[in-house]
Amino acid sequence: SMPDEIIKSANASKDDGPTIFLSANGRVMYYSATNDETSSRDIYRVEKDVDGNWGKPEAIDKMVNGSQAELFPTCNSDGRILYFSSRGHSSTGGFDLFKTYYNTVTKTWTQPENMGSPYNSPDDDFCFVASSLEQKAYFTSQRETGPGLFTVYSMPYSNTEELPVAINGKFNCVGQPDLKAV
């Protein structure tokens, strides 16, 4: 029922429903919907807690949700790298593809980075989906097409950026008490 709840809470009609993307680990969901405060489309993030319950959707940082519409959010497998499309954030023309990183400890985002060529063109480019298994990325573009027509492109892509992992809890070293200080 989660997508229905999101569509209802986003005040979206069936024809203009939010684009929902679920991370591969099933714990993070992103969607783009009209924000009453900004009157533009913004990206929202929803996390699943340790008991498997979805939290409250929250609009992500204003550094990412700028004055222009942010659309087609997708993410890497754990939801910490967000890809999206916008006409803002130093776009090179039309909608461009951007990425930003989420710090799970500080709950902050990095400044969005324009993904540049060959992903972006002077035309509209959107809906970037990276497949680490295939080491490919897929995205949609209006380049080399007429009005209202789009092409899905596939390119080699390997996101080799390693993100830090935070681990909380107690360490118990059974049988080797000298490692307890670790």
C-alpha positions in Angstrom: 0.0 0.0 0.0 3.0 2.3 0.3 2.9 3.7 -3.3 -0.9 4.5 -2.8 -0.1 6.3 0.4 2.7 8.3 -1.2 0.5 9.3 -4.2 -2.2 10.4 -1.8 0.1 12.4 0.5 1.8 14.0 -2.5 -1.5 15.5 -3.6 -0.9 14.0 -7.1 -3.5 13.0 -9.6 -3.3 9.6 -11.2 -1.9 11.2 -14.3 0.7 13.1 -12.4 1.7 10.6 -9.8 5.2 10.6 -8.2 8.0 8.6 -9.7 8.9 6.0 -7.1 12.3 4.3 -6.9 13.2 1.6 -4.4 16.8 0.8 -3.5 18.0 -2.7 -4.3 18.3 -3.5 -0.6 14.6 -2.6 -0.2 15.3 -0.1 2.7 15.2 3.3 1.0 12.6 4.8 -1.3 12.8 8.0 -3.3 10.1 9.8 -5.1 9.5 13.2 -6.7 6.2 15.1 -6.1 4.9 18.6 -5.8 6.0 20.3 -2.6 3.4 22.8 -1.3 6.1 25.0 0.1 8.0 25.4 -3.1 5.2 24.8 -5.7 7.7 22.7 -7.7 8.6 19.0 -7.8 11.0 18.0 -5.1 12.6 14.7 -4.1 11.4 12.9 -1.0 13.2 10.1 0.9 11.6 7.4 3.0 13.5 4.8 5.1 12.4 1.5 6.4 13.3 1.0 10.1 14.8 -2.2 11.6 11.3 -3.6 12.2 10.4 -3.3 8.5 8.1 -0.3 8.9 8.3 2.7 6.5 9.1 6.0 8.2 7.6 9.4 7.4 8.5 10.8 3.9 10.7 13.8 4.2 11.7 16.3 1.5 15.5 16.1 1.2 17.9 18.9 1.7 17.3 22.3 0.0 20.9 22.0 -1.4 19.4 19.2 -3.6 15.8 20.4 -3.9 16.5 23.8 -5.6 14.2 26.3 -7.2 13.7 24.2 -10.3 11.9 20.9 -10.5 13.9 17.8 -9.4 12.6 14.7 -11.1 13.2 11.0 -11.7 15.2 10.1 -8.5 17.0 6.8 -8.6 19.8 5.5 -6.3 22.5 3.0 -5.9 21.9 -0.4 -4.1 21.9 1.0 -0.6 20.3 4.4 -1.3 23.2 6.6 -0.4 24.0 7.8 -4.0 21.1 9.7 -5.4 20.8 10.3 -9.1 18.2 12.8 -10.4 17.3 15.2 -13.2 16.9 19.0 -12.9 17.1 22.2 -14.9 18.8 23.9 -12.0 22.2 23.2 -10.4 24.2 24.5 -13.3 22.4 22.6 -16.0 24.0 22.6 -19.4 20.6 22.8 -21.1 17.2 21.3 -20.5 17.1 18.6 -17.8 20.6 17.3 -16.8 21.6 14.3 -14.8 23.1 14.9 -11.3 24.3 12.9 -8.4 24.7 13.6 -4.7 25.8 11.5 -1.7 24.0 11.0 1.6 25.9 10.8 4.8 24.0 8.4 7.1 25.8 9.6 10.2 25.3 13.4 9.8 22.1 13.0 7.7 23.4 15.5 5.2 23.8 15.6 1.4 26.8 16.7 -0.7 26.5 19.5 -3.3 24.9 17.9 -6.4 27.4 17.2 -9.2 26.5 17.5 -12.8 27.3 14.1 -14.4 28.6 15.8 -17.6 29.1 14.3 -21.0 28.3 11.7 -22.3 25.3 11.5 -20.0 24.2 15.1 -20.4 23.5 17.0 -23.6 21.9 20.4 -24.5 18.6 18.5 -24.6 16.6 16.9 -21.8 18.4 13.9 -20.1 16.8 12.1 -17.3 16.1 8.8 -15.4 19.6 7.6 -14.9 19.7 4.0 -13.6 23.1 2.3 -12.8 23.4 -1.5 -12.7 26.5 -2.5 -10.8 25.9 -6.1 -11.7 26.0 -5.3 -15.4 28.5 -2.4 -15.0 26.2 -0.4 -17.2 24.0 2.7 -16.8 20.7 3.4 -18.6 19.3 6.9 -19.1 16.7 8.6 -21.3 17.4 11.5 -23.6 15.7 13.7 -26.1 18.9 14.2 -28.1 18.7 13.2 -31.7 14.9 12.9 -31.5 12.0 15.1 -32.4 9.6 16.8 -29.9 7.9 14.3 -27.6 10.3 11.4 -28.6 12.9 9.9 -26.3 15.7 7.3 -26.6 17.0 5.1 -23.9 20.7 4.8 -23.9 23.0 2.2 -22.4 26.6 2.9 -21.6 29.4 1.2 -19.6 29.3 2.6 -16.1 31.2 1.5 -13.0 30.6 3.5 -9.8 33.8 2.5 -8.0 33.4 5.2 -5.3 33.5 3.6 -1.9 31.2 5.1 0.7 32.1 4.9 4.4 30.2 2.5 6.5 29.2 3.4 10.1 28.7 0.5 12.5 27.2 1.1 16.0 27.1 -1.5 18.8 29.3 -3.4 21.2 32.3 -5.5 20.2 32.8 -8.7 22.1 36.0 -10.7 21.3 35.4 -14.2 22.8 38.6 -16.0 23.5 40.9 -13.0 22.9 40.4 -10.5 25.6 43.4 -8.5 24.5 41.5 -7.4 21.4 38.7 -5.9 23.6 40.2 -2.4 23.2 39.6 -2.6 19.4 
